[in-house]
Amino acid sequence: MAEDQQKLQSLSDAYQKLQQDLQTSVSARQKLESQQQENKGVQKEFSLLPPESNIYKLVGPVLLKQERSEAVMAVEGRLEFIEKEMYAFLDPTPQMMQGANRMAVQKANREANPRHTVRERE
């Protein structure tokens, strides 16, 4: 009986860790999506500006004049970086969810019938 309790506790701990990892990934992805939208807005604003417009960059408490081409390249570079980071989050998230679901099924099986645990099909 104590062995079953230990196994159940171990599964519960692993499940909670998977849930925490999944929440961390979801939060990070949401932050990236927010940054992506912000940078797309800046990119759109750049396209609406006349070519001779001055562009300034906020560095600490100071606004510094920036070349248009440099500003456009910086925004495009950030968008590329964000897209790569978002793509990296696409792969592990389904795996984490699948692992969490598998742990939940195992935990439910053990709680429902500690002596005769039904194996999950993979």
N, C-alpha and C positions, 0 to 999 in steps of 0.2 A: 504494500500500500504506500509506504514512504517513497519507494522507487517511482511509482506512478505519479505521486505528487511532485517529485523532483523533475520528472520528464515534463509534466504539465507546466510547471513553473519555468522550465527552460524554454519550452515552446512559447509561453506567454511573453517572456523577456525578448526572445528573438522577434516575435510579432510586433511588439512595441517598438523595437529598434527599427524594423522595416517601416513601420508607420511614420516614425520620426524622420527617417531618411527620405521617405516619399514627400513628407511635408516640406522638408528643406529644399528638395528639388523643385517642387511646385512653387515655393516662394521665390527661389532664384529665377525660375523661368518667368514668373510674373514681373519681376523687377526688370529683366531683360526686355520683355515685351513693352513695358512702360518706356524704357530708354529708347527702344526702337521707334515707338510712336513719336516721341519728342524729337528725335533726330530726323524723322521723315517730315515733321512739321517745319523744322529749320530748313531742310532741303527744299521744301515747297516755297518757303519764304524767299530763299535765294533765287529761285526761278522767276519769282514775281518782281524782283528788284531790277531797276535799270542797270546796265553794265557799269556806269560811272558812279554808282552808289558807294558810299563809304561803309565798311563793315568793321565793327569793333568787337573785341573779345574781352570778356571780363576776367581779369587775373587778380584774384584777391579783391581789394577795394578799388582797383584801377581799371579803367577801360583803355585797352591798347588797340590802335588801328592795325588792321590785318589785311593783307592782300586778298582779293576776292578768290583767286585761284587756290590760295593756301587754305582759306576757310572752307571752300567747296570740297577740296581733297580731304580735309580733316573729317568733315561730316560723312563723306562717302566711306572713308576708312573705318570710322566708328560703326557705320551701318554694316559693313562687311564683317567686322569683328563680332558684332552682336548676332548676326545671322549664323555665324559659325558656332558661337557659344550656344545659341538656341538649338541648333542641330545636335550638338553634343548632349543636350538634355533630353532629346527625343528617344535615344536608345535605352538608357538605363531605367527610365520611368516605367515603361511597360513591364520590364523584368522585375522591378521592385514590386509593382502591383501584383504580378503573378505570384511572386514569392510570398507576399503578404496574404493573398487569398489562399494559397496552399497551407500556410501556417494556421490561418483561421479555421480551415476545414479540419486539419489535424487536431487542433485544440478542441473544437466542437465534438469531434469523434471521441476524444479521450474523456471529455466531461460527460457526454451522454452515456458512454459504456466503457468504463475504465479497464475492464478485463478483456473485452473483445473489440478491439479497435478496427474499424473498417478502413482499409487502405484506399487512398485517393487514387483515381486513375490519372495518369499524366498524358 
